Amino acid sequence: MQAHRSHASTSDWFKSSYSGGNTTECVEASFIRDGVLIRDSKRPDGPRLRVSGAAWAGFITDPPHIETGQTNR
């Protein structure tokens, strides 16, 4: 995972369905050729994380429990 400054077009970004109901906890993602960019929706011009497609798939399939650090298995 690395910080990335590449700009995906505005229409390519989508909000996580697990983002908070208010506007203070929104994560957005954008699919790119070699993986996925992730950003804080409050800072659209800020840094992004770039992860591989495999890392994204693993996260979506089995996200970690933030409170315990354990997976959903």
N, C-alpha and C positions, 0 to 999 in steps of 0.2 A: 504494500500500500504506500502511496506517495502523494505528496501535495502536487497539484497540477494546475496550471494557469490556462489551459486550452479552453476556448470559448465554444460551447455548444449553442446552437441557435435557441432563442427563447422558447420556441414552440416544442423543442425536444425535451424540456424538463417536465417532470411530473412529481407530484407530492406523494409521499408515503401514506398509505392508508392507515398507518399506525401513528401518524403525527397527532399531536394533541388537538383537542377540540378548539382551543384558542389559537391565536396566531403566533404564539411565542415558542412553540416547539415543533416547527415544521422542517422536515428534511426533504430535499428534492434530489432526484436522480435523473441521469440522462445516459442513454445507451450510446456508446461510441464504438468505433470499429474494433478496438482491442480491449474492450471491457466496459466499465461503468464509471461515470463521474458522479460524485455525491457532494452536495453543498448545503449550507444553511440558507433557507429561503429568506431570512432577514438580511443576509449579506450576499445578494446575487453576484456581486462583482468581487467577492472575497475568494479566498483559496478554496480549492476543491480537492477531494480525495479521489484518486483513480485506483480502482481495484480491477483485477482480472475478472473475466466472465465466470470462471470457476469459483473464485472467492465470493462473488455476488450470489451465485446459485447456492453455495453452501450456507451463506448467511440467510437467504430467503427460506431455504428448506429447513434449517435448524438454527434459528437465531438464539444467541446466548441470553440467559436470564441476567439482567443487569444487577439485580439485588444480590444474587448468590454467586455469579460468575460461572454457573453451571449451564450446560446445554439442556434443551427440551427433550432429551432422550429418556 
